[in-house]
Amino acid sequence: MYLHGTSRINEKGHLEIGGCDTVELAKTYGTPLYVYDEALIRGKCRAFHLAFKESGFSYQVAYASKAFLCMEMCRLAAEEGMSLDVVSGGELYTALQAGFPAERIHFHGNNKTEEELLMALEAGIGCFVVDNFFELEVLHDLAQQRGQKVNILLRVTPGVEAHTHEYITTGQDDSKFGFGVSSGQALQALKMATLKPYYNVLGIHSHIGSQIFETDGFVRAVEILAAFVDLVRTETGHTMPILNLGGGFGIRYTEGDTPLPAVQYVQEMTEAVREQFSARNYPQPEIWIEPGRSIVGDAGTTLYTIGSIKEIPGIRKYVAVDGGMTDNIRPALYGAEYEAILANRADEQPEEVVSIAGKCCESGDMLLWDVKLPAVASWDTLAVSCTGAYGYSMSNNYNRIPRPAVVFVKDGQSHTVVERETFRDLVKQDRTRAQELV
Protein backbone atom coordinates (compact mmCIF):
# COMPACT_ATOMS: atom_id res chain seq x y z
CA MET A 1 0.00 0.00 0.00
CA TYR A 2 1.30 3.43 -0.91
CA LEU A 3 1.88 5.54 2.20
CA HIS A 4 0.33 9.01 1.92
CA GLY A 5 1.08 12.12 3.95
CA THR A 6 2.45 11.39 7.41
CA SER A 7 1.75 7.65 7.16
CA ARG A 8 4.71 5.39 7.97
CA ILE A 9 5.55 1.98 9.40
CA ASN A 10 6.83 2.39 12.95
CA GLU A 11 9.35 0.38 14.95
CA LYS A 12 6.63 -2.05 16.06
CA GLY A 13 5.83 -2.85 12.45
CA HIS A 14 2.51 -1.03 12.78
CA LEU A 15 0.99 1.51 10.43
CA GLU A 16 1.28 4.98 11.92
CA ILE A 17 -0.61 8.09 10.78
CA GLY A 18 -0.09 11.57 12.18
CA GLY A 19 2.27 10.15 14.78
CA CYS A 20 -0.47 7.81 16.06
CA ASP A 21 -0.21 4.02 15.99
CA THR A 22 -3.29 2.82 14.10
CA VAL A 23 -3.41 -0.43 16.08
CA GLU A 24 -3.77 1.63 19.25
CA LEU A 25 -6.34 3.87 17.57
CA ALA A 26 -8.40 0.78 16.75
CA LYS A 27 -8.21 -0.35 20.38
CA THR A 28 -9.10 3.09 21.73
CA TYR A 29 -11.92 4.06 19.38
CA GLY A 30 -13.08 0.70 18.03
CA THR A 31 -13.57 -0.30 14.41
CA PRO A 32 -14.60 0.46 11.76
CA LEU A 33 -12.90 3.80 12.22
CA TYR A 34 -12.24 6.68 9.84
CA VAL A 35 -8.82 8.22 10.52
CA TYR A 36 -7.89 11.57 8.94
CA ASP A 37 -4.36 12.94 8.61
CA GLU A 38 -4.94 16.57 9.58
CA ALA A 39 -1.51 17.77 8.46
CA LEU A 40 -2.08 16.33 5.00
CA ILE A 41 -5.46 18.05 4.69
CA ARG A 42 -3.96 21.39 5.66
CA GLY A 43 -1.07 20.85 3.26
CA LYS A 44 -3.48 20.24 0.38
CA CYS A 45 -5.36 23.46 1.14
CA ARG A 46 -2.13 25.44 1.24
CA ALA A 47 -0.88 23.96 -2.03
CA PHE A 48 -3.88 25.35 -3.92
CA HIS A 49 -3.51 28.75 -2.24
CA LEU A 50 0.19 28.92 -3.10
CA ALA A 51 -0.42 27.94 -6.72
CA PHE A 52 -2.96 30.73 -7.18
CA LYS A 53 -0.81 33.32 -5.44
CA GLU A 54 1.97 32.51 -7.88
CA SER A 55 -0.45 32.86 -10.82
CA GLY A 56 -1.25 36.50 -10.10
CA PHE A 57 -5.01 35.95 -10.38
CA SER A 58 -7.58 36.92 -7.79
CA TYR A 59 -9.15 33.69 -6.63
CA GLN A 60 -11.20 31.68 -4.20
CA VAL A 61 -10.59 28.03 -3.33
CA ALA A 62 -13.88 26.58 -2.10
CA TYR A 63 -13.73 23.22 -0.37
CA ALA A 64 -16.40 20.95 -1.88
CA SER A 65 -17.97 19.80 1.36
CA LYS A 66 -19.86 16.88 -0.17
CA ALA A 67 -16.55 14.97 -0.12
CA PHE A 68 -16.49 14.98 3.69
CA LEU A 69 -18.15 17.34 6.12
CA CYS A 70 -18.41 17.71 9.84
CA MET A 71 -18.16 20.75 12.08
CA GLU A 72 -14.45 20.24 12.72
CA MET A 73 -13.78 20.05 8.98
CA CYS A 74 -15.60 23.38 8.61
CA ARG A 75 -13.40 24.88 11.30
CA LEU A 76 -10.25 23.58 9.62
CA ALA A 77 -11.32 24.87 6.20
CA ALA A 78 -12.05 28.31 7.67
CA GLU A 79 -8.64 28.41 9.36
CA GLU A 80 -6.99 27.58 6.04
CA GLY A 81 -8.69 30.47 4.26
CA MET A 82 -10.99 28.28 2.20
CA SER A 83 -14.45 29.13 0.97
CA LEU A 84 -17.09 26.40 1.24
CA ASP A 85 -19.25 24.75 -1.40
CA VAL A 86 -22.49 23.29 0.01
CA VAL A 87 -25.25 21.46 -1.85
CA SER A 88 -28.00 20.99 0.73
CA GLY A 89 -29.66 22.52 3.74
CA GLY A 90 -27.90 19.96 5.93
CA GLU A 91 -24.46 20.93 4.70
CA LEU A 92 -25.34 24.61 5.06
CA TYR A 93 -26.65 24.07 8.59
CA THR A 94 -23.48 22.20 9.57
CA ALA A 95 -21.31 25.03 8.27
CA LEU A 96 -23.31 27.70 10.06
CA GLN A 97 -23.34 25.74 13.32
CA ALA A 98 -19.56 25.46 13.06
CA GLY A 99 -19.28 29.23 12.71
CA PHE A 100 -18.04 29.15 9.13
CA PRO A 101 -18.20 32.68 7.64
CA ALA A 102 -21.48 32.85 5.71
CA GLU A 103 -20.06 35.27 3.16
CA ARG A 104 -17.61 32.54 2.05
CA ILE A 105 -20.32 29.93 1.42
CA HIS A 106 -21.42 29.04 -2.12
CA PHE A 107 -24.73 27.17 -2.43
CA HIS A 108 -24.94 24.59 -5.22
CA GLY A 109 -27.59 21.98 -6.07
CA ASN A 110 -29.98 21.14 -8.88
CA ASN A 111 -33.17 21.16 -6.80
CA LYS A 112 -32.82 23.47 -3.82
CA THR A 113 -36.04 23.67 -1.81
CA GLU A 114 -37.66 26.94 -0.75
CA GLU A 115 -36.76 26.08 2.84
CA GLU A 116 -33.10 25.69 1.89
CA LEU A 117 -33.06 28.88 -0.16
CA LEU A 118 -34.65 30.83 2.69
CA MET A 119 -32.12 29.44 5.16
CA ALA A 120 -29.32 30.60 2.89
CA LEU A 121 -30.89 34.02 2.35
CA GLU A 122 -31.36 34.53 6.08
CA ALA A 123 -27.75 33.52 6.71
CA GLY A 124 -26.48 35.99 4.10
CA ILE A 125 -24.34 33.51 2.21
CA GLY A 126 -21.87 34.75 -0.36
CA CYS A 127 -23.24 33.25 -3.53
CA PHE A 128 -25.95 31.03 -5.03
CA VAL A 129 -25.03 28.85 -7.99
CA VAL A 130 -28.28 28.79 -9.96
CA ASP A 131 -28.75 25.50 -11.76
CA ASN A 132 -32.01 25.70 -13.75
CA PHE A 133 -34.90 27.90 -14.88
CA PHE A 134 -37.09 26.83 -11.96
CA GLU A 135 -34.54 28.00 -9.42
CA LEU A 136 -33.89 31.15 -11.42
CA GLU A 137 -37.50 32.21 -10.78
CA VAL A 138 -38.01 30.83 -7.26
CA LEU A 139 -34.84 32.33 -5.77
CA HIS A 140 -35.55 35.74 -7.26
CA ASP A 141 -39.13 35.69 -5.95
CA LEU A 142 -37.86 34.92 -2.45
CA ALA A 143 -35.16 37.59 -2.67
CA GLN A 144 -37.70 40.14 -3.88
CA GLN A 145 -40.10 39.30 -1.05
CA ARG A 146 -37.28 39.96 1.41
CA GLY A 147 -35.99 43.03 -0.42
CA GLN A 148 -32.60 41.35 -0.49
CA LYS A 149 -30.27 41.48 -3.48
CA VAL A 150 -28.26 38.28 -3.93
CA ASN A 151 -25.08 37.28 -5.71
CA ILE A 152 -25.45 34.48 -8.22
CA LEU A 153 -23.42 32.42 -10.63
CA LEU A 154 -25.16 30.42 -13.34
CA ARG A 155 -24.06 26.83 -13.75
CA VAL A 156 -23.46 26.04 -17.39
CA THR A 157 -22.54 22.78 -19.11
CA PRO A 158 -19.81 23.39 -21.69
CA GLY A 159 -20.20 20.09 -23.52
CA VAL A 160 -16.82 18.77 -22.36
CA GLU A 161 -16.71 15.10 -21.40
CA ALA A 162 -14.10 14.26 -18.78
CA HIS A 163 -12.53 10.81 -18.99
CA THR A 164 -13.99 9.39 -15.80
CA HIS A 165 -16.82 7.17 -14.52
CA GLU A 166 -20.19 7.99 -16.09
CA TYR A 167 -21.75 8.61 -12.66
CA ILE A 168 -19.28 11.40 -11.85
CA THR A 169 -18.93 13.13 -15.21
CA THR A 170 -21.00 16.32 -15.33
CA GLY A 171 -19.77 18.64 -18.08
CA GLN A 172 -21.33 16.88 -21.07
CA ASP A 173 -24.46 18.19 -22.81
CA ASP A 174 -26.63 15.36 -21.45
CA SER A 175 -26.45 16.20 -17.74
CA LYS A 176 -28.93 16.82 -14.96
CA PHE A 177 -26.86 19.85 -13.98
CA GLY A 178 -26.81 23.36 -15.40
CA PHE A 179 -27.75 25.25 -18.54
CA GLY A 180 -26.33 23.91 -21.80
CA VAL A 181 -24.11 26.24 -23.80
CA SER A 182 -24.60 24.50 -27.13
CA SER A 183 -28.40 24.36 -26.75
CA GLY A 184 -28.65 28.11 -26.24
CA GLN A 185 -30.24 27.66 -22.81
CA ALA A 186 -27.24 29.15 -21.02
CA LEU A 187 -27.50 32.38 -23.02
CA GLN A 188 -31.25 32.48 -22.48
CA ALA A 189 -30.77 32.06 -18.73
CA LEU A 190 -28.10 34.78 -18.57
CA LYS A 191 -30.34 37.21 -20.42
CA MET A 192 -33.18 36.48 -18.01
CA ALA A 193 -30.95 36.77 -14.94
CA THR A 194 -29.45 40.12 -15.92
CA LEU A 195 -32.94 41.60 -16.18
CA LYS A 196 -33.95 40.59 -12.66
CA PRO A 197 -33.43 43.49 -10.25
CA TYR A 198 -32.62 41.40 -7.17
CA TYR A 199 -29.84 39.46 -8.86
CA ASN A 200 -26.21 40.49 -9.00
CA VAL A 201 -24.95 38.20 -11.77
CA LEU A 202 -21.29 37.69 -10.93
CA GLY A 203 -20.37 35.00 -13.42
CA ILE A 204 -20.69 31.41 -14.52
CA HIS A 205 -19.82 28.04 -13.05
CA SER A 206 -18.72 24.86 -14.78
CA HIS A 207 -17.79 21.43 -13.44
CA ILE A 208 -16.73 18.82 -15.98
CA GLY A 209 -16.39 15.76 -13.73
CA SER A 210 -14.38 14.11 -10.99
CA GLN A 211 -11.20 12.07 -10.53
CA ILE A 212 -9.58 13.77 -13.55
CA PHE A 213 -5.88 13.15 -14.26
CA GLU A 214 -5.25 15.54 -17.13
CA THR A 215 -5.80 19.21 -17.85
CA ASP A 216 -7.03 19.03 -21.44
CA GLY A 217 -10.67 18.99 -20.36
CA PHE A 218 -10.24 22.08 -18.18
CA VAL A 219 -8.41 23.93 -20.96
CA ARG A 220 -11.12 23.06 -23.46
CA ALA A 221 -13.80 24.18 -20.98
CA VAL A 222 -12.03 27.54 -20.57
CA GLU A 223 -12.04 28.03 -24.35
CA ILE A 224 -15.78 27.39 -24.52
CA LEU A 225 -16.57 29.51 -21.46
CA ALA A 226 -14.47 32.44 -22.67
CA ALA A 227 -16.32 32.43 -25.97
CA PHE A 228 -19.60 32.20 -24.09
CA VAL A 229 -19.01 35.15 -21.74
CA ASP A 230 -17.89 37.17 -24.75
CA LEU A 231 -21.17 36.30 -26.46
CA VAL A 232 -23.07 37.34 -23.33
CA ARG A 233 -21.25 40.68 -23.35
CA THR A 234 -22.17 41.20 -27.01
CA GLU A 235 -25.81 40.24 -26.50
CA THR A 236 -26.46 41.98 -23.17
CA GLY A 237 -23.61 44.40 -22.49
CA HIS A 238 -23.04 42.54 -19.21
CA THR A 239 -19.45 41.73 -18.20
CA MET A 240 -18.99 39.11 -15.49
CA PRO A 241 -16.07 39.28 -13.06
CA ILE A 242 -16.00 35.65 -11.85
CA LEU A 243 -15.24 32.36 -13.57
CA ASN A 244 -15.77 29.21 -11.49
CA LEU A 245 -14.06 26.19 -13.05
CA GLY A 246 -15.27 23.67 -10.48
CA GLY A 247 -13.15 20.81 -9.20
CA GLY A 248 -12.61 17.19 -10.10
CA PHE A 249 -8.85 17.00 -9.52
CA GLY A 250 -7.86 13.34 -9.19
CA ILE A 251 -6.01 11.50 -6.44
CA ARG A 252 -4.03 8.26 -6.30
CA TYR A 253 -6.18 5.37 -5.10
CA THR A 254 -4.14 2.61 -6.73
CA GLU A 255 -0.92 2.23 -8.70
CA GLY A 256 -2.63 2.97 -12.01
CA ASP A 257 -3.80 6.44 -10.95
CA THR A 258 -1.62 9.35 -12.07
CA PRO A 259 -2.83 12.60 -10.47
CA LEU A 260 -1.16 15.91 -11.14
CA PRO A 261 0.08 18.24 -8.38
CA ALA A 262 -2.23 21.11 -7.48
CA VAL A 263 0.18 23.62 -8.98
CA GLN A 264 -0.02 22.00 -12.42
CA TYR A 265 -3.82 22.01 -12.50
CA VAL A 266 -3.84 25.66 -11.45
CA GLN A 267 -1.05 26.76 -13.79
CA GLU A 268 -2.64 25.25 -16.87
CA MET A 269 -6.11 26.54 -16.04
CA THR A 270 -4.91 30.07 -15.30
CA GLU A 271 -2.73 30.15 -18.41
CA ALA A 272 -5.74 29.12 -20.48
CA VAL A 273 -7.88 31.81 -18.86
CA ARG A 274 -5.24 34.48 -19.43
CA GLU A 275 -4.84 33.50 -23.08
CA GLN A 276 -8.52 33.06 -23.95
CA PHE A 277 -9.80 36.17 -22.17
CA SER A 278 -6.97 38.38 -23.46
CA ALA A 279 -7.66 37.22 -27.01
CA ARG A 280 -11.20 38.55 -26.65
CA ASN A 281 -10.17 41.77 -24.89
CA TYR A 282 -12.24 40.61 -21.93
CA PRO A 283 -11.25 41.63 -18.37
CA GLN A 284 -9.33 38.90 -16.57
CA PRO A 285 -11.80 37.28 -14.16
CA GLU A 286 -11.41 36.21 -10.59
CA ILE A 287 -11.06 32.42 -10.72
CA TRP A 288 -12.84 30.09 -8.33
CA ILE A 289 -12.25 26.36 -8.00
CA GLU A 290 -13.86 23.67 -5.84
CA PRO A 291 -11.52 20.85 -4.78
CA GLY A 292 -13.05 18.22 -2.52
CA ARG A 293 -11.63 14.75 -3.06
CA SER A 294 -8.20 16.25 -3.73
CA ILE A 295 -8.26 17.91 -0.29
CA VAL A 296 -9.38 14.98 1.87
CA GLY A 297 -9.36 11.82 -0.24
CA ASP A 298 -5.89 10.46 0.43
CA ALA A 299 -5.87 11.94 3.94
CA GLY A 300 -8.44 9.37 5.08
CA THR A 301 -7.85 5.75 6.08
CA THR A 302 -10.46 3.31 7.33
CA LEU A 303 -9.51 0.74 9.97
CA TYR A 304 -11.36 -2.58 10.22
CA THR A 305 -11.09 -5.70 12.33
CA ILE A 306 -10.89 -8.95 10.40
CA GLY A 307 -13.39 -11.62 11.44
CA SER A 308 -14.36 -14.71 9.49
CA ILE A 309 -12.15 -16.15 6.76
CA LYS A 310 -13.60 -18.42 4.09
CA GLU A 311 -11.44 -20.24 1.57
CA ILE A 312 -13.03 -21.89 -1.45
CA PRO A 313 -10.37 -24.31 -2.74
CA GLY A 314 -9.17 -23.39 -6.18
CA ILE A 315 -11.45 -20.36 -6.39
CA ARG A 316 -11.03 -17.58 -3.83
CA LYS A 317 -10.27 -16.68 -0.23
CA TYR A 318 -12.78 -14.31 1.35
CA VAL A 319 -11.73 -12.23 4.34
CA ALA A 320 -14.62 -10.52 6.14
CA VAL A 321 -14.31 -7.27 8.07
CA ASP A 322 -16.61 -5.50 10.52
CA GLY A 323 -17.60 -2.80 8.02
CA GLY A 324 -18.34 -2.65 4.32
CA MET A 325 -20.75 -0.88 2.01
CA THR A 326 -22.28 0.98 4.94
CA ASP A 327 -19.06 2.92 5.50
CA ASN A 328 -17.72 2.79 1.92
CA ILE A 329 -20.28 2.26 -0.81
CA ARG A 330 -17.98 3.35 -3.64
CA PRO A 331 -16.75 -0.15 -4.59
CA ALA A 332 -20.35 -1.36 -4.93
CA LEU A 333 -21.59 1.82 -6.61
CA TYR A 334 -18.69 2.68 -8.92
CA GLY A 335 -16.46 -0.37 -8.90
CA ALA A 336 -13.93 1.83 -7.10
CA GLU A 337 -10.58 0.25 -6.26
CA TYR A 338 -8.43 0.73 -3.16
CA GLU A 339 -5.21 -0.49 -1.57
CA ALA A 340 -4.95 -2.11 1.85
CA ILE A 341 -2.41 -3.19 4.44
CA LEU A 342 -2.47 -5.15 7.69
CA ALA A 343 -1.97 -2.30 10.14
CA ASN A 344 -0.70 -4.58 12.91
CA ARG A 345 1.79 -6.35 10.58
CA ALA A 346 2.59 -3.58 8.14
CA ASP A 347 6.26 -4.58 7.85
CA GLU A 348 5.49 -8.09 6.59
CA GLN A 349 5.63 -9.06 2.95
CA PRO A 350 2.52 -10.18 1.04
CA GLU A 351 2.04 -13.95 0.98
CA GLU A 352 -1.45 -14.51 -0.37
CA VAL A 353 -4.19 -13.04 -2.53
CA VAL A 354 -7.51 -12.46 -0.77
CA SER A 355 -10.75 -10.57 -1.35
CA ILE A 356 -12.11 -8.32 1.39
CA ALA A 357 -15.82 -8.78 2.07
CA GLY A 358 -18.08 -6.48 4.02
CA LYS A 359 -20.50 -7.71 6.67
CA CYS A 360 -23.72 -6.62 4.97
CA CYS A 361 -26.28 -9.16 3.80
CA GLU A 362 -25.52 -8.34 0.18
CA SER A 363 -23.40 -10.29 -2.31
CA GLY A 364 -22.16 -7.01 -3.78
CA ASP A 365 -20.71 -5.88 -0.46
CA MET A 366 -17.07 -6.34 -1.45
CA LEU A 367 -14.46 -3.72 -0.54
CA LEU A 368 -11.45 -5.12 -2.41
CA TRP A 369 -10.96 -7.95 -4.89
CA ASP A 370 -7.76 -9.98 -5.15
CA VAL A 371 -5.52 -7.88 -2.92
CA LYS A 372 -2.08 -9.13 -1.84
CA LEU A 373 -1.57 -9.31 1.94
CA PRO A 374 0.54 -11.21 4.47
CA ALA A 375 -1.06 -14.43 5.74
CA VAL A 376 -4.30 -13.03 7.16
CA ALA A 377 -5.67 -14.02 10.56
CA SER A 378 -8.85 -13.22 12.41
CA TRP A 379 -8.51 -10.16 14.70
CA ASP A 380 -5.91 -8.55 12.45
CA THR A 381 -6.44 -4.83 11.84
CA LEU A 382 -6.95 -3.99 8.17
CA ALA A 383 -6.27 -0.46 6.93
CA VAL A 384 -7.79 0.68 3.63
CA SER A 385 -6.22 3.88 2.32
CA CYS A 386 -7.68 6.89 0.51
CA THR A 387 -11.16 6.64 2.01
CA GLY A 388 -11.28 10.29 3.04
CA ALA A 389 -13.68 11.37 0.29
CA TYR A 390 -17.18 9.96 -0.13
CA GLY A 391 -16.73 7.36 2.60
CA TYR A 392 -18.28 8.98 5.64
CA SER A 393 -20.33 11.38 3.50
CA MET A 394 -22.00 8.48 1.63
CA SER A 395 -22.25 6.18 4.66
CA ASN A 396 -25.58 4.64 5.49
CA ASN A 397 -27.45 2.42 7.93
CA TYR A 398 -28.18 -0.54 5.68
CA ASN A 399 -28.87 -3.62 7.82
CA ARG A 400 -29.24 -1.17 10.72
CA ILE A 401 -25.49 -0.89 11.06
CA PRO A 402 -24.33 2.23 12.97
CA ARG A 403 -21.95 4.64 11.23
CA PRO A 404 -18.32 4.62 12.41
CA ALA A 405 -16.58 7.31 14.40
CA VAL A 406 -14.23 9.81 12.75
CA VAL A 407 -10.95 10.88 14.33
CA PHE A 408 -8.39 13.46 13.28
CA VAL A 409 -4.72 12.74 14.02
CA LYS A 410 -1.79 15.15 14.11
CA ASP A 411 1.55 15.33 15.92
CA GLY A 412 0.88 12.18 17.92
CA GLN A 413 -2.51 13.38 19.16
CA SER A 414 -5.94 12.06 18.18
CA HIS A 415 -9.37 13.49 18.80
CA THR A 416 -12.90 12.48 17.89
CA VAL A 417 -14.64 14.77 15.40
CA VAL A 418 -17.70 12.55 14.85
CA GLU A 419 -18.94 10.17 17.53
CA ARG A 420 -19.71 6.57 16.63
CA GLU A 421 -23.42 5.95 16.19
CA THR A 422 -25.11 3.65 18.69
CA PHE A 423 -28.03 1.27 18.39
CA ARG A 424 -30.05 3.86 20.28
CA ASP A 425 -29.27 6.37 17.53
CA LEU A 426 -30.76 3.94 15.00
CA VAL A 427 -34.17 3.89 16.68
CA LYS A 428 -34.45 7.39 18.15
CA GLN A 429 -36.47 8.66 15.16
CA ASP A 430 -38.72 5.59 15.05
CA ARG A 431 -42.32 5.78 16.24
CA THR A 432 -44.73 2.94 16.93
CA ARG A 433 -48.50 3.04 16.99
CA ALA A 434 -48.36 2.22 20.70
CA GLN A 435 -46.34 5.39 21.30
CA GLU A 436 -48.88 7.42 19.35
CA LEU A 437 -51.67 6.18 21.60
CA VAL A 438 -49.91 7.22 24.81
N, C-alpha and C positions, 0 to 999 in steps of 0.2 A: 504494500500500500504506500502510495506517495505521501510523504509527510508535509503538511501545509503549515504555514505560519510558525507558531512556537512549538509545534508538535515535535517530539523526539522520543527516543527509547532510552530510558534511564538505566542506572546501574543495577536495578533489580530485574531488568529485562521487561519492564512494563512500559506501556504507552503513556507518555506524559504530555499534557496540553496546558499551556499557560502556567507552567511550573507546578501543576497539580497531577498527581498520579491518578490515572483514570480508574485503576482497580480500587483505590481508596474512595474515589468519587462514587463508584457503583455501590460500595458498601455503605457509604454515608447517606446517599440520596435514594438508593434503590435503582432498579432498572425496569423498563426502558428509561433512558435519561438522555435528554438533549444537552450537549455541552458546547458552549460557544467560546471561542478564543477572542476575547475582547480586544486585545492588542492588534490582532489581524483585522478586525472590523474597523478599528480606528485608522489603521494604516491604509486600508482601501479608500476610506473617505478622503484622507489627506492626499492620496495619489491623484484623485480626480481634481481636487482643488489646485494642486500644484501644476497639473497639466494645463488647466485653464488660465492660471495666472501667467504662465509662460507664453500663452497664445496671444495675450493682449486683448482678448474679448471680454466684455462684461458677460456675466454668466450666473446661473444658479444650478446647483447640483441637488436635485430632489430625490431623496431616498424613496424607492417604490415600496411602500410599506406592505403590500400584499405578499412580498417574499417572506417576511417574518416581522411580526409586530407584537410588542407588549409595551407597557409603560416605561420600562427601563430602556428599551431600544429607542423609544421616543426621546428620552432624556439624553442618551448617548448621541443620537443624531443631531439634536439641538446643540450640544456642546461642540460638535465637530463642524458647526456652521452649515449644516445641510438644511434644505427645504424638505417638505414632506408631501408625497403623493398618496392620497387616500382615494378609495373607490367605493366606500359604503359609509352609512351612518355609524356603524360599529367601529370602523377604523378611525373615523373623525372623532367620535366620542373618546376613544382611547387616547388619542393625541391630545385632546383638550384636557382630559383628566390628568395627563402627565405634565401639563403646563407647557406644551409645545407652542411656540408663538403662532397665533392664528394667521398672522399676515404672511407666514411662510408656508402655508398649507395650500396645496392645489387639489381640487376635487374632480376626480375622473369618474367614469362609469357610464354605461350605455342605457341605463334605466333608473336614474335617480328618482326617488319618490319625493312627493311634496314635503313630507316630514323631514327627509334628509336635506333637501334644499333649504328649508326654513332653518334647520339647525345650523347649517353653514352660513346662512345670511346673518343670523343672530350672533354667531361667533365672530363675524367679520373676517372670514378667511381671505387669503390673498388673491385667489383666482379660481374660477370655474372653467373646466374644460368641457365645452358643450359638444355633445356627441351626435345629436339628431334634431330634426325639425320639431318634434314634440317638445323636447327639452328647451329648444330655442324660444318657444312661446311660453311654456309654463314658468321657466325661471324669470323671464322678463315680467310676466304678470305679477309674480310674487314680489319682485324687486320694486315694481311700480306701486303696488299696494303699500309697501313699507316706505316709499320715497327714498330708496337706497340705490345708488348707482353701483354697479358691480363690474369688476374686471373679468373678461372672458378671453379664452382662446377657443378656436374652433378646431376640433379634431378632423383631420382630413386623411383619406387613404390615397397614397400616391401611386398605387399600382405596382409597387415593388415587392417581389416575393423573396423573402429571406430563405436561405437554405437551412430549414430546420423542421421540426415535427409539425405536422399539419394543425395540431391543436394549439400550437403556440406561435403560429405565423399570423400576422394581423395587418400587414401593409398592402395585401393584394386587393384587387377590385371587389372580389366576392368576400366580404367580411361583415360581421355584425357591427363592427365599430366604424364610426365616422362618416364623413361626407366624401363621396368619390370625386376625385379631381377629373378623371377622364369622362365621367358621366355628366359633368356640368353642375352637379348638385352642390359641390363645394363653393363654386362661384355664386350660385343662387343663395346659399346660406349666408355667405359673407355680405352680399348686397342687402339681405334682409336684416342682418345683425347691425350693420352700420347705420341703418335708419331707425333703430330702436333707441329712444332717448336715455334709457336707464342702463344701457350697455356701454362699456368702455372696451372696444375690441382691440386687444393688445397684440394679437398674432394668431399663429396657427400651430397645431400640434400634430406630430406624426410618430407612429411607432410601427416599425416594420416586422417585428418578431422578437424571439428570445433565443438565447443560447447560440449567438452568432459569432463566428470565428474569423470573419473577414470584414473589410471596410467597404467593399464595392457597393453593397446594398445601401449603406448610409450615404455614400457619395452620389449614387444615382438618385436617391431620395432628395438630396439637397438640390440637385439640378432641376428636378421636377417642381420642388417647392419654390425655388427662386423664380422660375418662370411663372408659377402660379401667383405669387404675391405681386409680381410685376404686372400681370394681367389684372389683378384686383385694383392696383393703383390706376391703371389706364381706365378701367370701367367705372370706378367709384371715386377716384381721387384720394383714397384712403391709404396711408402708409402705415405699416405695422412694425412696431419696434422689437417684437419678440419672435424668435423661432425656436420651438421646442422639438427636438429630434428624438425624444423618447429614450428608451434604453435597449436592453436585449444583449448586452455584452456578455460573451460566454465565459465559462469557467472550466477548469479541468476536473471532470469526474473520473475518467479513466485514461489509460495511456494514449488512446486514439484522439483525445480532445486536444486542440491546439489554440488556446485563447491568446489574445494579444494583450500586452500591458495597457493599462488605462491611458497612458500618455500617447500611445499609437492611435487608439480610437479617437481621442480628442484632437490630436494633431491633424489627422486626415479629414475629420469632419470640419474643423475650423478652417483648414486650407481650402476645402471645397466651398464653404460659405463665403470666404473672402473672395475667391475667384469668381463664383457665380453671381454674387451680389454686386461686385465691382463692375463686372461686364455689363450689367443692366443699369449702372449708375443709381443703384438703390442703396440707401443708408445701411451700413453694417448693423445687423440686429444684435440684440442681447441673446445669447444662446442658452437654452435650458436643456438639461438631460435628466434621465430618470433611471439610474442604476438601482437594481434591487438584488438579484441573484449575485451579481459581481461584487456586491458589498458584503453579503453574509453567507453566500453559498458554501465556499470552502472553509469558512470559519466555524462551521457546525459539524459535530460528530455525534452520532447516536450510539449509546452503549446498551448492549443487551446481555442477558444471561442465557447461556445455552442450556436447553433441557433435553428433550428426547432426541435420539439419533436412530434413524431407520436406514438400513442398507439393503437395497434390492440387488442381489448378486447379478453382476454383469450388466446392470442398468444404471443405477444412480445411488448416491448416498445423500439422504436428506438430513439436515441438521436444523432442528426447530429452536426458535428463540421466543422470548416472552413478549415480543411485540410483533410488528408486521404492517399490514396495510392500514391499520388504524393510526399509526404514527408516521408512516411513509407510504402514501398511495401511488407515488410516481412510477414505480416499477409496474404496477398493475394497470395504471392509466395510460402511461406513455411508453412502456417498455424501457424505462430509464435504467441505466447501468451504473453500478457503484463499485468501489473497492473496499476491502475489509481486512482486518487484522485481528489476531487474538491479543487483546490488550494485556492479558496477564502473562503471555508468552511471546511478546512482540519481537524478541531477539532470536526466535527459532525459525529455521528454514521450512518452507512449505514441503509437505510430504504427501498430501492427498488432494483430490479434487472433490469438492462437496457443493451442494446447493442449499442455500439458506431459506428455510420456510418460516413464514409467520404463523401465529397461533390461531388466526381466524378460521372459522368454518367455511372456507372458500378455497377451492383448488387453485385459483389464481393468486392466492396470497403467497407470493414468492418474492423475497427481497433481492436475492442474487442467485444466478445460475452458474454452476461450474466454476467456482472460485477456488484458487489454490490456497490451502492453509496447512499449518502443522497438524499433526494427528489430533483431531478434535475430541474433547471429552465433555461430558455433562458438567455444568457449573463453571465452565470457562466463561470469560467475559469477551464478547465480540464487539469490536468497534467498527462501525461503518462510517466512512468519511464523506464529507461534502454534503451533509444533510441539512445545512443551515438555511436553505431556501426551499419553501414549499413543502417542508416536513411538518413542523408544528402548525403552520398556517393552513394546511389542508388536512390536518388530523381530524379524526372523527370518532364516534362512539359505536361503531359497528360491533355487534355481539355484546353490547353494553360493556365495552372495555374502556376504563378511564384513560384520559390523556396523560402522557408523562409530564414530569417536571422539567423545567428549563433552568440551567445554571450558567452563569458567566464565570469564566476563570481568567485570572491575570495576576502575574507576579506571585504565584504560589498561593493565592487566595481564591476562594470560590464563594459565590453567594447565589441564592435562589432568586430568580426573577419571575418565574411562574410556578406556583405550587402544583404538586401532583393532584390530579382529580381523585376523589374518593367515590366509593359506591354510593354514599349519601348524596354526593353531587349529581349522580346519575338519575336519582329519583326525586330530587327536590322540586322539579317543575311538574311532576306527575300529579294528577288528581284522580280520585276514584269517585264513583257515584256515592259511596258511603260517606265520604268526606263532604260532598255537596249537601247531603241530608242533615249533617250536624248543624 
